[in-house]
Amino acid sequence: MPMIELTVPSGALTPAGRESVQRELAGVLLHWEGAPDTGFFRAQAWSYLHELPAGAQVTAADDAPRFRVDVTVPQGALSERRKAGLVGDVTAVVLRAAGLGQDAAPRVWVLVHEQAEGTWGAGGSVIRYADLVALAKEAKSGA
């Protein structure tokens, strides 16, 4: 159930970055979750791009674009090491998509939301983390 949402001011991404950023972010998320690279798991990694209208995002200091990435995963899916890797890679993808250098990294915030067990459903049923782990193990073993 990984989901990743990028919120950016309109025009902050390059045309090529806008075209590729969602799939890149979804791939990074799947990698750090340790999910198998299968069609089933790729189809579960939802990615949203929210573009804000001009003037909708500023700070008290300036109008330079800021980027917010909200990541939703099942509770327990990401260790501290995996969260750190995810945050680093997501930041790099966003900076590349915006045509910005590493000096702009503080303008990318990554918020990891861990969905508590029993609070996510799909297909009319509550999905538990153990169910996802079992599916991943099955896919990795080739069963």
Phi, psi and chi 1 to 4 in degrees:
 res  aa     phi    psi   chi1   chi2   chi3   chi4
   1 MET       -   25.8   64.9  115.9    3.3      -
   2 PRO   -66.1  139.6   27.1  -34.1      -      -
   3 MET  -137.9  138.8 -178.2  170.7   54.4      -
   4 ILE  -133.1  133.2 -167.3  160.3      -      -
   5 GLU  -128.8  125.4  -59.6  179.4   63.3      -
   6 LEU  -107.9  124.7  171.7   60.0      -      -
   7 THR  -111.6  124.5  -56.9      -      -      -
   8 VAL  -140.2  153.1  -57.8      -      -      -
   9 PRO   -68.3  141.5  -19.2   30.7      -      -
  10 SER   -53.9  134.6 -177.6      -      -      -
  11 GLY    85.7   -1.3      -      -      -      -
  12 ALA   -77.8  -19.5      -      -      -      -
  13 LEU   -98.5  149.3  -58.4  175.4      -      -
  14 THR   -70.3  160.3   67.5      -      -      -
  15 PRO   -56.9  -44.1  -28.6   37.1      -      -
  16 ALA   -66.1  -39.5      -      -      -      -
  17 GLY   -64.2  -41.4      -      -      -      -
  18 ARG   -62.6  -36.8 -171.0 -179.5 -172.2  -70.5
  19 GLU   -68.7  -34.7 -179.7   71.2   27.1      -
  20 SER  -107.9  -16.8   64.8      -      -      -
  21 VAL   -61.7  -37.9   71.9      -      -      -
  22 GLN   -66.0  -46.9  -72.5  177.4  -94.7      -
  23 ARG   -67.7  -37.3  -69.5 -158.4 -163.7  -78.8
  24 GLU   -61.6  -46.1  -79.6 -170.1   65.9      -
  25 LEU   -63.1  -42.3  -71.6  173.0      -      -
  26 ALA   -62.1  -40.6      -      -      -      -
  27 GLY   -64.3  -41.6      -      -      -      -
  28 VAL   -61.4  -43.6  165.0      -      -      -
  29 LEU   -62.1  -46.7  178.9   52.9      -      -
  30 LEU   -60.8  -41.0  -75.6  171.9      -      -
  31 HIS   -58.6  -50.0  167.0   74.9      -      -
  32 TRP   -73.7  -22.6  -75.0  107.6      -      -
  33 GLU   -75.7  -19.0  -96.4 -160.1  -31.2      -
  34 GLY    80.3   21.9      -      -      -      -
  35 ALA   -75.7  148.4      -      -      -      -
  36 PRO   -65.2  148.9   -8.6   16.7      -      -
  37 ASP   -86.6   76.3 -172.5   13.1      -      -
  38 THR  -123.7  161.7   66.2      -      -      -
  39 GLY   -57.7  -39.7      -      -      -      -
  40 PHE   -60.3  -50.1  172.6   79.2      -      -
  41 PHE   -71.2  -35.6  -80.8   92.9      -      -
  42 ARG   -62.5  -36.5  -74.9 -169.6  -56.5  -87.3
  43 ALA   -70.6  -17.9      -      -      -      -
  44 GLN   -90.5  -10.2  -52.9  -41.8  -53.3      -
  45 ALA   -90.4   89.7      -      -      -      -
  46 TRP   -81.2  141.0  -65.2   11.8      -      -
  47 SER  -133.5  130.1  179.5      -      -      -
  48 TYR  -120.5  144.5  -67.2   89.5      -      -
  49 LEU  -119.5  118.6  174.8   59.4      -      -
  50 HIS  -109.9  114.0  -55.2  -74.7      -      -
  51 GLU  -103.2  123.6  -69.4 -176.3  -69.3      -
  52 LEU   -85.0  145.7  -57.9  173.8      -      -
  53 PRO   -66.9  158.4   16.7  -22.6      -      -
  54 ALA   -50.4  134.9      -      -      -      -
  55 GLY    82.3   -1.4      -      -      -      -
  56 ALA   -81.1  -12.4      -      -      -      -
  57 GLN  -134.7  121.2  178.0  -91.2  -53.4      -
  58 VAL  -143.8  171.5  -62.0      -      -      -
  59 THR  -119.7  176.9   70.0      -      -      -
  60 ALA   -68.6  -17.4      -      -      -      -
  61 ALA  -100.0  -38.0      -      -      -      -
  62 ASP  -161.1 -179.5   59.7   55.3      -      -
  63 ASP  -107.8   10.0  -64.3  -24.4      -      -
  64 ALA   -60.3  140.7      -      -      -      -
  65 PRO   -63.5  141.4   21.3  -28.6      -      -
  66 ARG  -115.8  153.4  -75.1   -3.5 -170.6 -120.7
  67 PHE  -127.7  125.0  -53.1   85.4      -      -
  68 ARG  -114.0  127.3 -172.3 -176.1   75.8 -139.5
  69 VAL  -117.7  117.5 -177.2      -      -      -
  70 ASP  -103.3  123.4  -70.4  -77.9      -      -
  71 VAL  -115.1  126.7  179.0      -      -      -
  72 THR  -116.7  124.4  -56.2      -      -      -
  73 VAL  -137.9  160.6  -64.0      -      -      -
  74 PRO   -64.5  144.3  -17.2   27.7      -      -
  75 GLN   -57.3  131.2 -167.3  169.3   34.5      -
  76 GLY    92.5   -5.3      -      -      -      -
  77 ALA   -75.3  -24.3      -      -      -      -
  78 LEU  -124.2  119.6  -63.5  173.4      -      -
  79 SER   -71.6  172.0   65.5      -      -      -
  80 GLU   -61.1  -38.7  -69.3  -57.8  -48.3      -
  81 ARG   -63.4  -44.0  179.0 -172.5   69.1   79.1
  82 ARG   -67.7  -37.5  -72.9 -178.9 -179.0  -90.3
  83 LYS   -61.8  -44.0  -76.4  179.2 -165.4  173.0
  84 ALA   -62.5  -43.3      -      -      -      -
  85 GLY   -63.9  -42.3      -      -      -      -
  86 LEU   -60.4  -49.0  172.5   69.8      -      -
  87 VAL   -60.8  -44.0  168.7      -      -      -
  88 GLY   -63.1  -47.0      -      -      -      -
  89 ASP   -69.1  -39.9  -74.4   -3.8      -      -
  90 VAL   -62.6  -43.0  161.6      -      -      -
  91 THR   -59.6  -44.3  -60.3      -      -      -
  92 ALA   -62.8  -41.8      -      -      -      -
  93 VAL   -63.0  -45.4  166.5      -      -      -
  94 VAL   -65.0  -44.0  170.6      -      -      -
  95 LEU   -60.6  -43.4  -69.4  173.7      -      -
  96 ARG   -61.7  -44.3 -143.9  172.0   25.4 -105.7
  97 ALA   -64.3  -26.8      -      -      -      -
  98 ALA   -95.1   -4.1      -      -      -      -
  99 GLY    69.8   31.7      -      -      -      -
 100 LEU  -110.5  156.2  -62.5  172.0      -      -
 101 GLY   -90.1  175.1      -      -      -      -
 102 GLN   -59.1  -25.3 -171.5   60.3   33.8      -
 103 ASP   -63.6  -19.2   59.2  -42.0      -      -
 104 ALA   -90.8    1.0      -      -      -      -
 105 ALA   -53.9  -36.3      -      -      -      -
 106 PRO   -62.9  -14.1  -26.5   36.5      -      -
 107 ARG   -86.7    1.2  -67.8 -166.6  -84.9  147.9
 108 VAL  -109.3  115.6  179.8      -      -      -
 109 TRP  -107.3  133.0  -73.8   13.6      -      -
 110 VAL  -117.5  117.5 -178.6      -      -      -
 111 LEU  -109.2  117.7  -52.1  173.8      -      -
 112 VAL   -96.4  120.7  178.0      -      -      -
 113 HIS  -108.7  117.7  -52.0  -80.8      -      -
 114 GLU   -96.5  118.2  -66.9 -174.6  -76.6      -
 115 GLN   -78.7  120.6 -163.7   66.9   32.7      -
 116 ALA   -62.9  148.0      -      -      -      -
 117 GLU   -53.5  133.1 -175.5   70.3    6.7      -
 118 GLY    84.1    5.7      -      -      -      -
 119 THR  -113.3   16.6   62.5      -      -      -
 120 TRP  -131.9  135.3  172.7   59.4      -      -
 121 GLY  -133.4  153.7      -      -      -      -
 122 ALA  -151.5  145.6      -      -      -      -
 123 GLY    62.2   24.4      -      -      -      -
 124 GLY    86.2    6.3      -      -      -      -
 125 SER  -132.7  153.2  -61.1      -      -      -
 126 VAL   -74.4  131.3  171.5      -      -      -
 127 ILE  -106.0  130.7  -53.1  -64.0      -      -
 128 ARG  -104.4  152.8  -52.9 -133.6  175.5 -106.8
 129 TYR   -57.5  -39.9 -178.6   56.3      -      -
 130 ALA   -60.0  -34.4      -      -      -      -
 131 ASP   -63.0  -42.2  -59.8  -27.4      -      -
 132 LEU   -68.3  -39.9  -62.8  172.6      -      -
 133 VAL   -62.0  -43.3  170.1      -      -      -
 134 ALA   -62.6  -42.2      -      -      -      -
 135 LEU   -62.6  -41.3  -78.2  171.2      -      -
 136 ALA   -66.0  -43.3      -      -      -      -
 137 LYS   -62.0  -41.6  -76.4 -178.0 -179.6  176.2
 138 GLU   -61.9  -43.9 -174.4  178.1  -50.6      -
 139 ALA   -66.9  -39.1      -      -      -      -
 140 LYS   -69.4  -31.0  -74.8 -179.1  179.1  178.8
 141 SER   -82.0   -9.4   71.7      -      -      -
 142 GLY    81.5   13.8      -      -      -      -
 143 ALA   -73.5      -      -      -      -      -
